[in-house]
């Protein structure tokens, strides 16, 4: 017997969104820290700008989209 899925209430999904945001910020910061080890300043700037653009471009990504991308990578 298949049950109808009830969408989570905003109160339930809010902690998950908060945790996901914290994980994304931690990833962003670790990328920026890693870029400090790139010797050439021009390369550092280029990689920083690329990372910034990628994060900005994916700022509205959902967990569903991430899950789908993980499936493609397997």
N, C-alpha and C positions, 0 to 999 in steps of 0.2 A: 504494500500500500504506500503510494508516494504521498508525502506530505507537502503541502504548499509552503514555500519558503516565505517567511515573514521578514521583511527588511529590518535590519537592526535599527533601534531607535537612536536618535542623535546622541543621547546620553551614553549609550553603549559604545558607539563608534568613535566618540570624541577621544577617549584615552588612546585608542589605536592610532588615530590620526596624530595625536601629540607625540606618541612614541616613534612613529614613522618619521615625523618632522625632525625629531632629535637625531635619528639615525642618519638621515640625509645630511643634516648640518655637520654631523661628525665626519661623514665621508668627505664632504666638501672641504672641511678644515684639514683633514689628513692629506687630501690631494694637494692643497696649497702648501702644506708643510713639506711634502715630498718634492714639490717644485723648487724649493730652496736649494736642493742638491744639484739642480741642473746648472752646469758651469757657465754657459753662455747667457748673458742677460737678455739678448734678443729672443733666444729659444724659450727662456723662462716666461717672458712676456707673452709670447705667442701661445704657449701651452696654458698659461693662466687665462688668457682671453678665450681660448677654446673651451676650457673647463667651465668658465663663467657662462659662455653662450649655451653650452649643453645643459647646464643646470637651469638656466632661465627658460630654455626651450621646453624643458620637461617639468616645469614647476606645477603644471596642472595634471600631471600623470597620476593615475589611480593605482591602487593595489592590484586591481584586475588587470590593468595593462602590464604591470610588472610581472605578474604571474604568467601572463601569456608570453612575455619575452623570455622568461626563465624556461618555459617549455620549448621554445625555439632553440635555446642554447644547449639543451640536453642532447 
